[in-house]
Amino acid sequence: MFGAPWICRRCINTYLKPGRRRLLRFSSTKNNASFSPALLARARNMAIEHERLSTESSDTFDAKIAKRIGELKGVAEALREWESARKTQDELQKLLSDPTTEAELREFAIEDLAVTGEELDTLSRKLSTSLTPKHPFDDMPCLIEIRPGAGGGEAALFAGDLLRMYKSYCSRKNMRSSVLKYETADGDANASGESPLAEAVLEVDSPGAYGKLRSEAGVHRVQRVPATESKGRTHTSAVGVLVLPSLPTSSSDGQEIWEADLNDPNSDYYVNSTDVRTDVMRARGAGGQHVNTTDSAIRLTHIPTNTVVSMQDTRSQHKNREKAWQLLRSKLAQARREAREEEVVKLRRGVIGVAKMGRGDKIRTYNWGQQRVTDHRSGVSVHNLDDVMEGGDDLDKIIDSVKTWFGDREIEGMLAEEEAASTSK
């Protein structure tokens, strides 16, 4: 008695779906493995470095080497998966190009080639993402500074709306946030006041907050009918948002590291105290027993850069001084980071256009009449403005789209650098 021959499940599915077989017969066998040779060379060099450092650190431990190995690990794994899929694709294409390949085996190869091509596209995106350089401040908390721009009182009201939006967003994402500074047009520092907002600083004291929210920096434009408009005309106003990295103070272990950074002249957060002028003055504003009677307000001026920071949020001069120094260090660290990037930014602008959006650029429009929010970098629009202003899922959608946009610009920037380096040789 003879046993039945074994048949794999894929073969059975193929035989049971003749329509699918007919479609696969006409599927494209085009190579989907297109990837920039320059980026591929960079990935292979990083993978070689990862293997070398892993071998060297097998016997001894070094914190800097371990950190570098962690940075290279993602690239090495993504490259390994990409090369495996590419090898599979090449083997399938050789099988299809062989005239002696049986018709039945050719159909199976076409099916596998279509699946492998889709997988290779996904792995190519993964490899590109792993090659994108990580921002040095990505893992840090952040400060969100909000100032009304053109538009008068309406701009001040919208600045308050944005402050509430970011507070709601942080609450929904379980990120600790607190208002570090809140000043109204009449100088009052009480966040519960009804006066139009003049300046606010929101501290998001959670690791990774800067990486998540740094794309919010820029000019936010609002188009709506003000409550005081009698003829129903739509007014356009603007609010400037600046996102700065912040020194974390909640972790005792992390505090030692940041203190070392404060004393390191090569650190972005190092500030020579002799370069800072401190002015103590009386708090200004509307009413209150301590206002205009105690010298609790602090103003710091960094003389080399003429950066000025003032703080009067609390009755304690010591606490105001501490907050002012924190804000000053964050501003100077951001400026130093941008100064180091300036040459690279010029190169990328010449090749791919403006890839860096600052405070002077309109990044987003909030249109009340159409219930629409449009980000002008990623081009994404959502028609659920109320959810965005409440810090909901649609705001997440916009932020994620901009993060992807930033990643694409970084990849184009790396290609521009590689091309510039190759032409200069």
Secondary structure, DSSP 8 states (H G I E B T S, - for coil): --------HHHHHHHH-HHHHHHHHT----------HHHHHHHHHHHHHHHHHHHHTTTS--HHHHHHHHHHHHHHHHHHHHHHHHHHHHHHHHHHH-TTS-HHHHHHHHHHHHHHHHHHHHHHHHHHHHHS---TTTTS-EEEEEEE-TTTHHHHHHHHHHHHHHHHHHHHTT--EEEEEEEETTS---TT--S-EEEEEEEE-STTHHHHHGGG-EEEEEEE--TT-SS---EEEEEEEEEEE----S-HHHHHHHHHHHT-TTSTT---GGGEEEEEE---SS--SSTTTS--EEEEEETTTTEEEEE-SSS-HHHHHHHHHHHHHHHHHHHHHHHHHHHHHHHHHHHHS-----TTSEEEEEETTTTEEEETTT--EES-HHHHHTT-HHHHHHHHHHHHHHHHHHHHHHHHHHHHHHHH-
